[in-house]
Amino acid sequence: MKHFLRYAFLSILFLLPLLAGQSIRAQAIKTNIPLTLTGNPNIGFEWSVGRQMTVNADVLWAPYLFKKNEEVFRTLIASVDFRYYLNPRYYYTNDLWDGFYVGPYAMWGNFNIGLKNKDENKTSYRHKGWGVSSGVTCGYKFYISSRFRLDINLGAGYAHLQYDKFQLGGEYADFPLEIKKTKSYVGPTKFGVHIVYNIFK
């Protein structure tokens, strides 16, 4: 399953420029408000590729390294989804779509996360690895003005993680305690409240 998810993500990345190059007619740039407010830089783009259809791509980067307790919170996540707008509420000459949408998504990311356990009697650990996910996303884009929209969306699907486990801090911090551990999950995988800026009116 994990190999299928990798191939699905790479296939979408390969098809994206081909689809966009054939019939691109509008562009929008966006940011996920909750992530931005919590100090996690992120950016997204949306292209119209046909009647009531768009391609959306998002990137999240968390670069944090805390010297105290040698804590680390670093991650890079990229996702791509195709959106089909059902009975779009607004339609403009630049093909900007609003309203309810649904479509498949693929997501990939790597992470290096280690935070100190609040219980001083318990050992703290760091996990370093990668993950892939694929599923369905749906949402609603609200009209604010000719330039701005509010995009609320939720994604659910299958996620697979592979990582190495380390002790957090100390002289053995770089020696893995366990390697290539895996976890799988089915359920909600992504959520966004985006402020969207339409590049073209």
Residue frames as a rotation matrix with the C-alpha (Angstrom) as fourth column:
MET 1
0.566 0.825 0.000 0.00
0.825 -0.566 0.000 0.00
0.000 0.000 -1.000 0.00
LYS 2
0.420 -0.451 -0.788 2.81
0.211 -0.796 0.568 2.42
-0.883 -0.405 -0.239 0.87
HIS 3
-0.678 -0.684 0.269 4.39
0.393 -0.028 0.919 1.90
-0.621 0.729 0.288 -2.58
PHE 4
-0.121 0.738 0.664 1.04
0.974 -0.041 0.223 2.59
0.192 0.673 -0.714 -4.24
LEU 5
0.747 0.415 -0.519 0.72
0.560 -0.813 0.157 5.85
-0.357 -0.408 -0.840 -2.28
ARG 6
-0.128 -0.878 -0.462 4.20
0.158 -0.478 0.864 6.92
-0.979 0.037 0.200 -3.34
TYR 7
-0.759 -0.147 0.634 3.43
0.616 0.153 0.773 6.22
-0.211 0.977 -0.026 -6.99
ALA 8
0.271 0.938 0.215 0.08
0.958 -0.284 0.032 8.00
0.091 0.197 -0.976 -6.71
PHE 9
0.588 -0.096 -0.803 1.72
0.311 -0.890 0.334 11.13
-0.747 -0.446 -0.493 -5.31
LEU 10
-0.492 -0.855 -0.163 4.48
0.100 -0.241 0.965 11.15
-0.865 0.459 0.205 -7.94
SER 11
-0.499 0.387 0.776 1.93
0.866 0.264 0.425 10.55
-0.041 0.883 -0.467 -10.71
ILE 12
0.618 0.764 -0.183 -0.13
0.768 -0.637 -0.068 13.54
-0.169 -0.098 -0.981 -9.59
LEU 13
0.259 -0.615 -0.744 2.99
0.040 -0.763 0.645 15.72
-0.965 -0.197 -0.173 -9.48
PHE 14
-0.738 -0.560 0.378 3.84
0.350 0.162 0.923 14.59
-0.578 0.813 0.076 -13.03
LEU 15
-0.242 0.745 0.622 0.34
0.961 0.096 0.259 15.19
0.133 0.660 -0.739 -14.37
LEU 16
0.286 0.413 -0.865 -0.09
0.664 -0.736 -0.131 18.57
-0.690 -0.537 -0.485 -12.67
PRO 17
-0.400 -0.452 -0.797 2.02
-0.173 -0.817 0.551 20.65
-0.900 0.359 0.249 -15.08
LEU 18
-0.942 0.078 0.325 0.57
0.331 0.352 0.875 18.81
-0.046 0.933 -0.358 -18.08
LEU 19
-0.048 0.999 -0.019 -3.01
0.999 0.048 0.017 19.50
0.018 -0.018 -1.000 -17.04
ALA 20
0.281 0.132 -0.951 -2.28
0.447 -0.894 0.008 23.05
-0.849 -0.427 -0.310 -16.03
GLY 21
-0.657 -0.661 -0.362 -0.34
-0.017 -0.467 0.884 23.75
-0.754 0.587 0.295 -19.21
GLN 22
-0.751 0.391 0.532 -3.19
0.658 0.370 0.656 22.64
0.060 0.843 -0.535 -21.42
SER 23
-0.030 0.898 0.439 -6.05
0.614 -0.330 0.717 24.69
0.789 0.290 -0.541 -20.05
ILE 24
-0.416 -0.161 -0.895 -4.92
0.881 -0.315 -0.353 26.91
-0.225 -0.935 0.273 -17.19
ARG 25
-0.040 0.498 0.866 -7.12
0.611 -0.674 0.415 29.99
0.791 0.546 -0.277 -16.94
ALA 26
0.616 0.269 0.741 -6.93
-0.342 -0.756 0.559 31.28
0.710 -0.597 -0.373 -13.39
GLN 27
-0.282 -0.752 -0.596 -4.67
0.448 0.446 -0.775 31.25
0.849 -0.485 0.211 -10.36
ALA 28
0.736 0.416 0.534 -5.08
-0.297 -0.510 0.807 31.81
0.609 -0.753 -0.252 -6.64
ILE 29
-0.453 -0.864 -0.219 -2.61
0.024 0.234 -0.972 31.89
0.891 -0.446 -0.085 -3.75
LYS 30
0.616 0.769 0.171 -3.60
-0.254 -0.012 0.967 30.95
0.746 -0.639 0.188 -0.20
THR 31
-0.658 -0.749 0.080 -2.44
-0.356 0.216 -0.909 30.25
0.663 -0.627 -0.409 3.35
ASN 32
0.060 0.629 -0.775 -3.87
0.531 0.638 0.558 28.04
0.845 -0.445 -0.296 6.09
ILE 33
0.280 0.103 0.955 -4.83
-0.413 -0.885 0.216 30.48
0.867 -0.455 -0.205 8.87
PRO 34
0.975 0.104 0.197 -4.56
-0.220 0.332 0.917 28.14
0.030 -0.938 0.347 11.93
LEU 35
0.562 -0.827 0.009 -1.10
0.827 0.561 -0.039 26.95
0.027 0.029 0.999 10.86
THR 36
0.011 -0.541 0.841 0.09
0.414 -0.763 -0.496 30.48
0.910 0.354 0.216 10.15
LEU 37
0.533 0.290 0.795 -1.13
-0.499 -0.650 0.573 31.71
0.683 -0.702 -0.202 13.55
THR 38
0.964 -0.203 0.174 0.73
-0.029 0.567 0.823 28.87
-0.266 -0.798 0.541 15.30
GLY 39
0.351 -0.901 -0.255 3.99
-0.687 -0.433 0.583 29.81
-0.636 -0.029 -0.771 13.57
ASN 40
-0.125 -0.357 0.926 4.07
0.361 0.853 0.377 27.16
-0.924 0.381 0.022 10.84
PRO 41
-0.407 -0.074 -0.910 4.83
-0.644 -0.683 0.344 28.75
-0.647 0.727 0.231 7.43
ASN 42
-0.340 0.344 0.875 2.66
0.568 0.817 -0.101 27.41
-0.750 0.463 -0.473 4.62
ILE 43
-0.462 0.210 -0.862 1.52
-0.656 -0.735 0.173 28.37
-0.597 0.645 0.477 1.15
GLY 44
-0.224 0.450 0.864 -0.92
0.487 0.820 -0.301 26.98
-0.844 0.353 -0.403 -1.39
PHE 45
-0.757 0.014 -0.653 -1.86
-0.535 -0.586 0.608 27.52
-0.374 0.810 0.451 -5.03
GLU 46
-0.068 0.772 0.631 -4.96
0.308 0.618 -0.723 26.66
-0.949 0.145 -0.280 -7.03
TRP 47
-0.861 -0.235 -0.452 -5.26
-0.363 -0.338 0.868 26.44
-0.357 0.911 0.205 -10.81
SER 48
0.316 0.948 0.024 -8.38
-0.521 0.195 -0.831 26.12
-0.793 0.250 0.556 -12.94
VAL 49
-0.760 -0.642 0.103 -7.94
-0.314 0.502 0.806 23.22
-0.569 0.580 -0.583 -15.39
GLY 50
-0.841 0.537 0.062 -11.42
0.325 0.412 0.851 22.89
0.432 0.736 -0.521 -16.83
ARG 51
-0.180 0.860 0.478 -15.06
-0.434 -0.505 0.746 23.60
0.883 -0.074 0.464 -16.27
GLN 52
0.719 0.515 0.466 -15.71
-0.575 0.065 0.816 23.33
0.390 -0.855 0.343 -12.52
MET 53
0.817 -0.490 -0.306 -12.31
0.551 0.819 0.160 21.62
0.172 -0.299 0.939 -12.02
THR 54
0.652 -0.678 0.340 -9.15
-0.662 -0.727 -0.182 22.84
0.371 -0.106 -0.923 -10.32
VAL 55
0.337 -0.655 -0.677 -5.82
0.583 0.709 -0.396 21.51
0.739 -0.261 0.620 -9.06
ASN 56
0.834 -0.039 0.550 -4.74
-0.422 -0.688 0.591 22.57
0.356 -0.725 -0.590 -5.57
ALA 57
0.237 -0.826 -0.512 -1.23
0.541 0.550 -0.636 22.25
0.807 -0.126 0.577 -4.10
ASP 58
0.883 0.066 0.464 -0.10
-0.334 -0.606 0.722 23.05
0.329 -0.793 -0.513 -0.55
VAL 59
0.036 -0.910 -0.413 3.28
0.388 0.394 -0.833 23.07
0.921 -0.130 0.368 1.21
LEU 60
0.941 0.203 0.271 3.89
-0.183 -0.369 0.911 23.26
0.285 -0.907 -0.310 4.98
TRP 61
0.040 -0.975 -0.217 7.29
0.301 0.219 -0.928 23.79
0.953 -0.028 0.302 6.61
ALA 62
0.969 0.150 0.197 8.03
-0.146 -0.300 0.943 23.72
0.201 -0.942 -0.268 10.35
PRO 63
0.388 -0.918 -0.080 11.74
0.023 0.096 -0.995 24.45
0.921 0.384 0.059 11.01
TYR 64
0.632 -0.008 0.775 11.97
-0.636 -0.576 0.513 24.56
0.442 -0.817 -0.370 14.79
LEU 65
0.132 -0.661 -0.739 14.95
0.513 0.683 -0.519 23.45
0.848 -0.311 0.429 16.87
PHE 66
0.800 0.219 0.558 14.97
-0.339 -0.602 0.723 24.27
0.495 -0.767 -0.408 20.59
LYS 67
-0.201 -0.976 -0.087 18.33
-0.363 0.156 -0.919 24.25
0.910 -0.153 -0.385 22.37
LYS 68
-0.378 0.134 0.916 16.66
-0.921 0.045 -0.386 23.78
-0.093 -0.990 0.106 25.74
ASN 69
0.139 0.375 0.917 16.21
-0.441 0.852 -0.282 20.04
-0.887 -0.365 0.283 26.31
GLU 70
-0.831 -0.550 -0.082 17.41
-0.284 0.292 0.913 19.52
-0.479 0.782 -0.399 22.70
GLU 71
0.030 0.932 0.361 13.81
0.287 0.338 -0.896 19.52
-0.957 0.130 -0.258 21.49
VAL 72
-0.925 -0.299 -0.233 13.08
-0.151 -0.273 0.950 19.56
-0.348 0.914 0.207 17.78
PHE 73
0.121 0.957 0.265 9.95
0.317 0.215 -0.924 20.05
-0.941 0.196 -0.277 15.67
ARG 74
-0.527 -0.373 -0.764 10.79
-0.609 -0.461 0.645 19.94
-0.593 0.805 0.016 11.99
THR 75
-0.117 0.521 0.845 8.55
0.497 0.767 -0.405 18.81
-0.860 0.373 -0.349 9.17
LEU 76
-0.705 -0.009 -0.709 8.00
-0.577 -0.572 0.582 19.38
-0.411 0.820 0.398 5.46
ILE 77
-0.327 0.709 0.624 4.64
0.431 0.700 -0.570 18.33
-0.841 0.082 -0.535 4.00
ALA 78
-0.799 0.123 -0.588 3.39
-0.552 -0.538 0.637 18.66
-0.238 0.834 0.498 0.42
SER 79
-0.357 0.743 0.566 -0.06
0.382 0.669 -0.638 17.74
-0.852 -0.012 -0.523 -0.87
VAL 80
-0.912 0.161 -0.377 -1.87
-0.409 -0.415 0.813 17.86
-0.025 0.896 0.444 -4.20
ASP 81
-0.465 0.801 0.376 -5.59
0.382 0.565 -0.732 17.43
-0.799 -0.196 -0.568 -4.77
PHE 82
-0.895 0.338 0.291 -8.00
0.218 -0.237 0.947 17.61
0.389 0.911 0.138 -7.69
ARG 83
-0.683 0.679 -0.268 -11.24
0.084 -0.292 -0.953 19.47
-0.725 -0.673 0.142 -7.00
TYR 84
-0.701 0.590 0.400 -14.57
0.513 0.028 0.858 19.24
0.494 0.807 -0.323 -8.73
TYR 85
-0.923 0.377 -0.076 -16.97
-0.242 -0.723 -0.647 22.07
-0.299 -0.578 0.759 -7.84
LEU 86
-0.582 0.796 0.166 -20.61
0.813 0.565 0.139 20.99
0.016 0.216 -0.976 -7.62
ASN 87
0.417 0.820 0.392 -23.01
0.820 -0.525 0.228 23.69
0.393 0.227 -0.891 -8.82
PRO 88
-0.593 -0.764 -0.254 -20.53
0.800 -0.522 -0.297 26.55
0.095 -0.379 0.920 -8.21
ARG 89
0.219 0.748 -0.627 -22.17
0.819 -0.490 -0.299 29.55
-0.531 -0.448 -0.719 -6.63
TYR 90
0.568 -0.099 -0.817 -20.15
-0.282 -0.956 -0.080 32.18
-0.773 0.276 -0.571 -8.44
TYR 91
0.254 -0.513 0.820 -18.63
0.874 0.484 0.033 32.18
-0.414 0.709 0.572 -11.89
TYR 92
0.469 -0.198 -0.861 -16.45
-0.195 -0.974 0.118 34.91
-0.862 0.112 -0.495 -13.34
THR 93
0.910 -0.105 -0.402 -14.80
-0.407 -0.039 -0.912 35.48
0.080 0.994 -0.078 -16.69
ASN 94
-0.074 -0.996 -0.058 -11.49
-0.925 0.090 -0.370 34.30
0.373 0.026 -0.927 -15.22
ASP 95
0.263 0.276 -0.925 -13.04
-0.175 0.956 0.235 30.93
0.949 0.100 0.300 -14.24
LEU 96
-0.813 -0.413 0.409 -12.79
-0.458 0.021 -0.889 31.28
0.359 -0.910 -0.206 -10.46
TRP 97
-0.113 0.783 -0.611 -14.95
0.086 0.620 0.780 28.67
0.990 0.035 -0.137 -8.79
ASP 98
-0.708 -0.004 0.706 -16.68
-0.679 -0.271 -0.682 28.94
0.194 -0.962 0.189 -5.43
GLY 99
0.385 0.923 0.029 -18.99
-0.867 0.351 0.354 26.68
0.317 -0.161 0.935 -3.45
PHE 100
0.534 -0.089 0.841 -18.82
-0.498 0.770 0.398 23.00
-0.683 -0.632 0.367 -2.48
TYR 101
0.264 -0.511 -0.818 -16.11
-0.860 0.258 -0.439 20.76
0.436 0.820 -0.371 -3.96
VAL 102
0.660 -0.105 0.744 -14.86
-0.368 0.818 0.442 17.18
-0.655 -0.565 0.501 -3.64
GLY 103
0.703 -0.439 -0.560 -11.95
-0.518 0.223 -0.826 15.19
0.488 0.870 -0.071 -5.07
PRO 104
0.796 -0.470 -0.383 -8.98
0.564 0.805 0.183 12.88
0.222 -0.362 0.906 -4.45
TYR 105
0.731 -0.637 0.243 -5.73
-0.667 -0.743 0.056 13.97
0.145 -0.203 -0.968 -2.80
ALA 106
0.601 -0.661 -0.449 -2.19
0.601 0.744 -0.292 12.65
0.527 -0.094 0.845 -2.30
MET 107
0.835 -0.294 0.465 0.19
-0.494 -0.771 0.401 13.83
0.241 -0.564 -0.790 0.43
TRP 108
0.436 -0.785 -0.439 3.85
0.627 0.615 -0.477 13.26
0.645 -0.067 0.761 1.29
GLY 109
0.736 -0.231 0.636 6.02
-0.484 -0.836 0.256 14.53
0.473 -0.497 -0.728 4.12
ASN 110
-0.017 -0.721 -0.693 9.07
0.508 0.590 -0.627 13.98
0.861 -0.363 0.357 6.28
PHE 111
0.768 0.359 0.530 9.47
-0.272 -0.567 0.778 14.78
0.580 -0.742 -0.338 9.95
ASN 112
-0.352 -0.806 -0.477 11.96
0.456 0.297 -0.839 15.00
0.818 -0.512 0.263 12.81
ILE 113
0.267 0.644 0.717 10.01
-0.428 -0.587 0.687 15.52
0.864 -0.490 0.119 16.03
GLY 114
-0.188 -0.309 -0.932 11.15
0.709 0.614 -0.346 15.21
0.679 -0.726 0.104 19.63
LEU 115
0.077 0.304 0.949 9.50
-0.442 -0.843 0.306 17.00
0.894 -0.443 0.069 22.54
LYS 116
-0.858 -0.504 0.100 10.27
-0.282 0.298 -0.912 16.54
0.430 -0.810 -0.398 26.21
ASN 117
-0.170 0.786 -0.594 7.82
0.550 0.576 0.605 14.41
0.818 -0.224 -0.530 28.17
LYS 118
0.151 0.315 0.937 5.97
-0.493 -0.798 0.348 16.44
0.857 -0.514 0.035 30.79
ASP 119
0.985 0.141 0.096 6.41
-0.159 0.543 0.825 13.55
0.064 -0.828 0.557 33.23
GLU 120
0.313 -0.945 0.089 10.01
-0.940 -0.322 -0.115 13.83
0.138 -0.047 -0.989 34.44
ASN 121
-0.017 -0.290 0.957 9.99
-0.571 0.788 0.229 10.13
-0.821 -0.542 -0.179 35.37
LYS 122
0.682 0.316 0.659 9.41
0.326 0.676 -0.661 9.06
-0.655 0.666 0.358 31.76
THR 123
-0.421 -0.895 0.145 12.02
0.462 -0.074 0.884 8.98
-0.781 0.439 0.445 28.99
SER 124
0.446 0.509 -0.736 11.58
-0.360 -0.651 -0.668 11.42
-0.819 0.563 -0.108 26.12
TYR 125
-0.105 -0.422 0.901 12.03
0.630 0.672 0.388 10.25
-0.769 0.608 0.195 22.55
ARG 126
-0.204 -0.008 -0.979 12.58
-0.652 -0.745 0.142 11.69
-0.731 0.667 0.147 19.07
HIS 127
0.223 0.348 0.911 11.03
0.464 0.784 -0.413 10.25
-0.858 0.514 0.013 15.90
LYS 128
-0.245 -0.401 -0.883 12.52
-0.622 -0.633 0.461 10.84
-0.743 0.662 -0.094 12.46
GLY 129
-0.537 0.072 0.840 11.02
0.476 0.849 0.231 9.53
-0.697 0.524 -0.490 9.23
TRP 130
-0.910 0.263 -0.321 8.54
-0.415 -0.543 0.730 10.05
0.018 0.798 0.603 6.42
GLY 131
-0.441 0.827 0.349 4.89
0.225 0.478 -0.849 9.49
-0.869 -0.295 -0.397 5.61
VAL 132
-0.964 0.253 -0.085 2.46
-0.145 -0.228 0.963 9.25
0.224 0.940 0.256 2.70
SER 133
-0.502 0.863 0.055 -1.30
0.154 0.152 -0.976 9.55
-0.851 -0.481 -0.210 2.54
SER 134
-0.949 0.308 -0.068 -4.07
-0.131 -0.187 0.974 9.34
0.287 0.933 0.218 -0.02
GLY 135
-0.570 0.809 -0.143 -7.82
0.657 0.343 -0.671 9.79
-0.494 -0.476 -0.727 0.19
VAL 136
-0.034 0.690 0.723 -10.66
0.839 -0.374 0.396 12.20
0.544 0.620 -0.566 -0.46
THR 137
-0.845 -0.186 -0.501 -10.93
0.438 -0.777 -0.452 15.88
-0.305 -0.601 0.738 0.36
CYS 138
0.009 0.863 0.506 -14.05
0.859 -0.265 0.437 18.01
0.511 0.431 -0.744 0.43
GLY 139
-0.642 -0.258 -0.722 -14.73
0.639 -0.701 -0.317 21.59
-0.425 -0.665 0.615 1.35
TYR 140
0.524 0.800 0.291 -16.54
0.851 -0.478 -0.218 24.83
-0.035 0.362 -0.931 0.69
LYS 141
-0.678 -0.729 0.091 -15.11
0.735 -0.674 0.081 28.06
0.002 0.122 0.993 -0.68
PHE 142
0.330 0.809 -0.487 -16.95
0.817 -0.503 -0.282 31.19
-0.473 -0.305 -0.827 0.49
TYR 143
0.050 -0.213 0.976 -17.03
0.738 -0.651 -0.180 34.37
0.673 0.729 0.125 -1.58
ILE 144
-0.013 -0.108 -0.994 -15.72
0.821 -0.568 0.051 37.46
-0.570 -0.816 0.096 0.25
SER 145
0.378 0.086 -0.922 -14.83
-0.352 -0.908 -0.229 39.82
-0.856 0.411 -0.313 -2.58
SER 146
0.936 -0.025 -0.351 -13.56
-0.340 0.192 -0.921 39.72
0.091 0.981 0.171 -6.16
ARG 147
0.084 -0.992 -0.091 -10.08
-0.728 0.001 -0.685 39.19
0.680 0.124 -0.722 -4.74
PHE 148
-0.728 -0.458 0.509 -10.61
-0.678 0.371 -0.635 37.17
0.102 -0.807 -0.581 -1.56
ARG 149
0.270 0.756 -0.597 -12.24
-0.383 0.653 0.654 33.87
0.884 0.052 0.465 -0.58
LEU 150
-0.171 -0.267 0.949 -12.44
-0.956 0.278 -0.094 31.73
-0.239 -0.923 -0.303 2.57
ASP 151
0.089 0.085 -0.992 -11.74
-0.592 0.806 0.016 28.06
0.801 0.586 0.121 1.87
ILE 152
-0.061 -0.026 0.998 -12.65
-0.931 0.362 -0.048 25.47
-0.360 -0.932 -0.046 4.55
ASN 153
0.307 0.116 -0.945 -11.78
-0.686 0.714 -0.135 21.85
0.659 0.690 0.299 3.84
LEU 154
0.220 -0.188 0.957 -11.32
-0.772 0.567 0.288 18.42
-0.597 -0.802 -0.021 5.41
GLY 155
0.022 -0.278 -0.960 -9.51
-0.814 0.553 -0.179 15.37
0.580 0.786 -0.214 4.07
ALA 156
0.334 0.087 0.939 -9.80
-0.713 0.675 0.191 11.73
-0.617 -0.733 0.288 5.11
GLY 157
0.614 -0.149 -0.775 -8.02
-0.597 0.554 -0.580 8.62
0.516 0.819 0.251 3.91
TYR 158
0.890 -0.395 -0.229 -5.18
0.453 0.829 0.328 6.18
0.061 -0.396 0.916 4.54
ALA 159
0.629 -0.744 0.226 -1.80
-0.714 -0.668 -0.209 7.26
0.306 -0.030 -0.952 5.96
HIS 160
0.813 -0.476 -0.335 1.41
0.509 0.860 0.015 5.26
0.281 -0.183 0.942 6.30
LEU 161
0.728 -0.608 0.317 4.41
-0.675 -0.716 0.176 6.35
0.120 -0.343 -0.932 8.43
GLN 162
0.672 -0.629 -0.392 7.92
0.594 0.773 -0.221 4.92
0.442 -0.084 0.893 8.64
TYR 163
0.642 -0.398 0.656 10.39
-0.523 -0.852 -0.006 6.26
0.561 -0.339 -0.755 11.20
ASP 164
-0.162 -0.745 -0.647 13.39
0.454 0.526 -0.719 5.65
0.876 -0.410 0.253 13.43
LYS 165
0.868 0.496 0.034 13.13
0.149 -0.325 0.934 6.14
0.474 -0.805 -0.356 17.19
PHE 166
-0.224 -0.970 0.094 15.83
0.314 -0.163 -0.935 7.94
0.923 -0.180 0.341 19.19
GLN 167
0.123 0.144 -0.982 16.32
0.983 -0.152 0.100 9.02
-0.135 -0.978 -0.160 22.76
LEU 168
0.731 0.195 0.654 15.80
0.354 -0.928 -0.119 12.77
0.583 0.319 -0.747 23.07
GLY 169
0.617 -0.568 0.545 19.06
-0.692 -0.721 0.032 14.43
0.375 -0.397 -0.838 24.08
GLY 170
0.689 -0.436 0.579 22.07
-0.312 0.543 0.780 12.95
-0.654 -0.718 0.238 25.82
GLU 171
-0.246 -0.947 -0.208 25.20
-0.681 0.016 0.733 11.28
-0.690 0.322 -0.648 24.49
TYR 172
-0.750 0.007 0.661 23.25
0.319 0.880 0.353 8.58
-0.579 0.475 -0.662 22.64
ALA 173
0.002 0.847 -0.532 20.80
-0.219 -0.519 -0.827 10.94
-0.976 0.118 0.184 20.94
ASP 174
0.016 -0.057 -0.998 22.07
-0.975 -0.223 -0.003 10.06
-0.222 0.973 -0.059 17.44
PHE 175
-0.935 -0.327 -0.133 21.93
-0.346 0.926 0.154 6.29
0.073 0.190 -0.979 17.88
PRO 176
-0.157 0.971 -0.181 18.54
-0.766 -0.004 0.643 4.81
0.624 0.239 0.744 16.92
LEU 177
-0.506 0.118 0.854 16.81
-0.688 0.542 -0.483 2.66
-0.520 -0.832 -0.193 19.51
GLU 178
0.019 0.549 0.836 14.51
0.412 0.757 -0.507 1.22
-0.911 0.354 -0.212 16.84
ILE 179
-0.754 -0.326 -0.570 14.64
-0.360 -0.520 0.774 1.54
-0.549 0.789 0.275 13.06
LYS 180
-0.838 0.416 -0.354 12.04
-0.336 0.119 0.934 1.45
0.431 0.902 0.040 10.30
LYS 181
-0.710 0.704 -0.028 9.09
0.364 0.333 -0.870 1.29
-0.603 -0.628 -0.492 12.63
THR 182
-0.860 0.460 0.221 5.79
0.087 -0.295 0.952 1.65
0.503 0.838 0.213 10.79
LYS 183
-0.616 0.768 -0.174 2.32
0.202 -0.060 -0.978 2.87
-0.761 -0.637 -0.118 11.61
SER 184
-0.813 0.458 0.361 -0.84
0.370 -0.073 0.926 2.92
0.450 0.886 -0.110 9.52
TYR 185
-0.690 0.581 -0.431 -3.94
0.164 -0.455 -0.875 4.98
-0.705 -0.675 0.219 10.05
VAL 186
-0.604 0.605 0.519 -7.37
0.633 -0.032 0.774 5.44
0.484 0.796 -0.363 8.48
GLY 187
0.210 0.700 -0.683 -9.40
0.914 -0.388 -0.117 8.54
-0.347 -0.600 -0.721 9.25
PRO 188
0.989 0.144 -0.020 -9.14
0.133 -0.950 -0.283 12.35
-0.060 0.278 -0.959 9.04
THR 189
0.272 -0.952 0.138 -5.74
0.951 0.288 0.110 13.37
-0.145 0.102 0.984 7.68
LYS 190
-0.793 -0.549 0.264 -5.91
0.590 -0.800 0.109 17.08
0.151 0.242 0.958 6.84
PHE 191
0.364 0.878 -0.309 -7.87
0.910 -0.407 -0.084 20.18
-0.199 -0.251 -0.947 7.74
GLY 192
-0.712 -0.668 0.217 -7.67
0.701 -0.694 0.164 23.74
0.041 0.269 0.962 6.50
VAL 193
0.579 0.737 -0.350 -9.17
0.674 -0.674 -0.302 27.17
-0.458 -0.061 -0.887 6.93
HIS 194
-0.404 -0.827 0.390 -7.52
0.885 -0.247 0.394 29.12
-0.230 0.505 0.832 4.11
ILE 195
0.399 0.371 -0.838 -7.65
-0.013 -0.912 -0.410 32.76
-0.917 0.175 -0.359 3.20
VAL 196
0.028 -0.283 0.959 -7.47
0.896 0.433 0.101 32.84
-0.443 0.856 0.266 -0.60
TYR 197
0.019 -0.086 -0.996 -6.21
-0.237 -0.968 0.079 35.69
-0.971 0.235 -0.039 -2.78
ASN 198
0.616 0.271 0.739 -7.20
0.621 0.410 -0.668 35.59
-0.484 0.871 0.084 -6.44
ILE 199
-0.420 -0.891 -0.172 -4.30
0.524 -0.393 0.756 36.77
-0.741 0.228 0.632 -8.55
PHE 200
-0.955 0.178 0.238 -6.62
0.137 -0.448 0.884 37.64
0.264 0.876 0.403 -11.43
LYS 201
-0.570 0.821 -0.044 -10.00
-0.426 -0.340 -0.838 39.29
-0.703 -0.459 0.544 -10.96
